[in-house]
Structure formats: structure tokens, C-alpha cells
Amino acid sequence: MEKTNEHRAVFALSEYEHRIAGTRSRMAEAGLDVVLCPDPSNINYLTGYDGWSFYTPQVAVLAADDDLPVLITRLMDVNTARMSSMLPDDRLIGFPESLVHVDGDHPMRFAGAWLAEHGYGSARIGVDFDAHYFSPAGLRALQSALPGAVIVDCGRLVNWVRAVKSEAELAVMREAADLADRVMQTAVETIEPGLRQTDLAAAISAAQYRGTDDTGGDYPAIVPLIMTGEGTSAPHITARETRIGDSGATVLELAGVRHRYHCPISRTIHLGPPPRRITDTLKVVIDGMLAVTSELKAGNRAEDAHAAWRRTAEPHGITKASRIGYSVGLGYPPDWGESTISLRRDEATMLEENQTVHLMLGIWNEDWGVSVSNVIRVGASAGEALVTFPMDLVVK
């Protein structure tokens, strides 16, 4: 394999070689000559590239007959790729500024022209048509530049390769988990009656970036979600200028992030004595967390984990319409999920050791809610919680 910028990438070259080999195997199964990856998480996974450039079209190009991917990104971002990816300079292709946000042309036409010039004009090319940041205009531009190619929807091909974590990735996930514990502790220490939600979000964000003396943090793919009072019934509400009341529940969904790897965490806090409906519901939710974690083991199906939740919760009259978890890891806005495994009824996906899932047991009623979540590593005989922050209701 040709010389790379390995010393600037987060992981060793052998790690990227392993990822490329796994992707090539799936490409062969799908009969693909080339895969184009517009998802910034997949670009990072295959190349190490990390930059805030995904608001303009960009792709990693992996061909079945080539050792390394090629990154096609905005010309001004090529230096960022030199500083973060493992790719050599001749694998970094910058499209000109004249293609940025203009009518009548598109960076994906540039990418298609590059493919044609390099012998892939009649190739079978896979693209995830449902990827974030890949638009219908981009698809049309790609097709116009490659009239002789067969361009197909390869779905989340690379996402599925990402689902099983290497030991190197797990080490980073554990660092993210440690940061998640610290971020949640900051939130618990900061929250108080009269505090603006935005001020709480500011303290959380500072902790996410600050990390520790030895381990720096990173920005999360999802902003801090702060649900307080009636807002505990709204799982995706963001911080407002509203001040936190003298009493009542607050639900937080946050994350520790290390090298773009996410460890989300959700906990419930109550200012003042909590009502019984909160304590009773949360007790069942925690019991459900333990039951589901025990079923997150290799050889089980995702639906087996969901069945453990139902066996625990439904006798108490607690139901949850949404899925109870999903695959998580490397992520960029707008999502830290990997868009692959979902823990829900009738989900037949077979679990494999060292997959990591965000087990999210949020109960959202009409005007109140509670939540606990952990990131769980799928184990050989049971799941392993990566976070250590106590699941019990925090009462202040």
C-alpha cells in the first residue's frame, strides 16, 4: 500500500486497512466496482478525514481494484484532509470554488467526471441514496457525468461495516464514555432553580469540549437536549431561555465525544421531592435497562432485547411506542446513530460481539416523562455498559 499521512490520522494505518477490507468484502457481495460515500461519518471511517466541510457535497471514492480511497472535497478543505486523514496528497482531490452553491452545476458532476477520467465511466457504482447531505440534485449531476455507468442505491453498506467495533475503536468509545460521565456530573452540579436552560446548555457544552487534562472532548452530533417541566414529554426539545422551576423533573440527553465517537447518556433529575409516578416509573425503567442489557449478547436478535423490555415493563402498564435503542459510534451532525441496528419488536438483525448500541429507555407521556440511557457493548454472554454514572433518579 502506498505511503499515507498515517501519522496525522487518529488510528494506525492497519486499522484503516481493516476497514477498507471489510468494505470491499461487502462491495463484492453486492457486485459493485466502486462505492461513493457522501456521509461524513463514512468518509472519516475510511480515510480519517475530519473537518466541518460536509455542508458542501463531498465523497470518499473506494474502488474494488484500488488500495486506498480517494477524497473529493472542496479545494479549500484539502489542507484539512492533509492534517487529519491518512491519505497521500495524490488521493486528495479539490473541486473548484466555482461549484459551490451555484445554479446549473454541482460538485457531484465534478466527482462523476473524475470517475470517468479514471476508467470508471462504465462501472457499477454504489451510493447510499438516503445518506445525509446527498441530494437529488447531486444524484442527477452524478448521472449526467456518467451516462455509461450503472449507479445504484447500495444502502448503508459502509454503515454496516462500522457496526462492529475494533479494539482500537472500543478504546476510544471508552474514553467517550468517561467524558459522558463527567459531562452528566457537570449538568447535575450546575442545575438549580431559576437557572436558564441556555446557561445549563453552556455549562454542558463547555464540559463536552474540555474533557480531562489527558483527554480532550469534541462537539456532539446532537446538541444538549434539555427537557424540563412539561418539556419532559418532548424528547427532542432544545434549550430555551426559560428558567428552570423551583421544583419538578428535568431530563437530559447528552454525550461524551472523543475523536467523533459518541457515548450518549440520558438521566432524570428532580428538584424537590419527586412524585410517586416519577419514582415508580423510573424504577421499572432501570429494571428494564438491566434486563435488556443482559440480552445484548452475540447470537441474539435485536427483537430478543426488545422482548426483555416488554417482559419487564408491560406488567406495570408501561409501554414505549418508539424503538428502545440503536447502533451508535462515529457520528457527525445531525445524528450520532449509525442508521443500522434498531432494538424494536420484530427486528431480526443478529447481534454481533463488539457492536455498540445506545439503549434509550425514555418514557414520554402527554405532559411528563422520564428517561435513562446507556451505551452498551454487545458481549459474548451479556452486554456491557460503557458509562458508569448511576441510573437512579437524581434528587436535588
HELIX and SHEET records of a PDB file:
HELIX    1   1 GLU A    6  ARG A    8  5                                   3    
HELIX    2   2 LEU A   13  ALA A   30  1                                  18    
HELIX    3   3 PRO A   40  THR A   47  1                                   8    
HELIX    4   4 LEU A   75  ASP A   77  5                                   3    
HELIX    5   5 VAL A   78  SER A   84  1                                   7    
HELIX    6   6 ASP A   89  ARG A   91  5                                   3    
HELIX    7   7 GLU A   97  LEU A   99  5                                   3    
HELIX    8   8 PRO A  107  GLU A  117  1                                  11    
HELIX    9   9 PRO A  136  ALA A  145  1                                  10    
HELIX   10  10 LEU A  157  ALA A  163  1                                   7    
HELIX   11  11 GLU A  167  THR A  190  1                                  24    
HELIX   12  12 GLN A  197  ARG A  210  1                                  14    
HELIX   13  13 GLY A  229  SER A  233  5                                   5    
HELIX   14  14 ARG A  276  GLU A  295  1                                  20    
HELIX   15  15 ALA A  302  ALA A  313  1                                  12    
HELIX   16  16 GLU A  314  HIS A  316  5                                   3    
SHEET    1   A 6 LEU A  92  PHE A  95  0                                        
SHEET    2   A 6 VAL A  70  ARG A  74  1                                        
SHEET    3   A 6 VAL A  59  ALA A  63 -1                                        
SHEET    4   A 6 VAL A  34  CYS A  37 -1                                        
SHEET    5   A 6 ARG A 124  VAL A 127  1                                        
SHEET    6   A 6 VAL A 150  ASP A 153  1                                        
SHEET    1   B 4 LEU A 225  THR A 228  0                                        
SHEET    2   B 4 GLY A 248  ARG A 258 -1                                        
SHEET    3   B 4 TYR A 261  LEU A 271 -1                                        
SHEET    4   B 4 VAL A 394  VAL A 395  1                                        
SHEET    1   C 5 ASP A 335  LEU A 343  0                                        
SHEET    2   C 5 GLY A 325  TYR A 332 -1                                        
SHEET    3   C 5 THR A 356  TRP A 364 -1                                        
SHEET    4   C 5 GLY A 369  ARG A 377 -1                                        
SHEET    5   C 5 GLU A 384  ALA A 385 -1                                        
END                                                                             
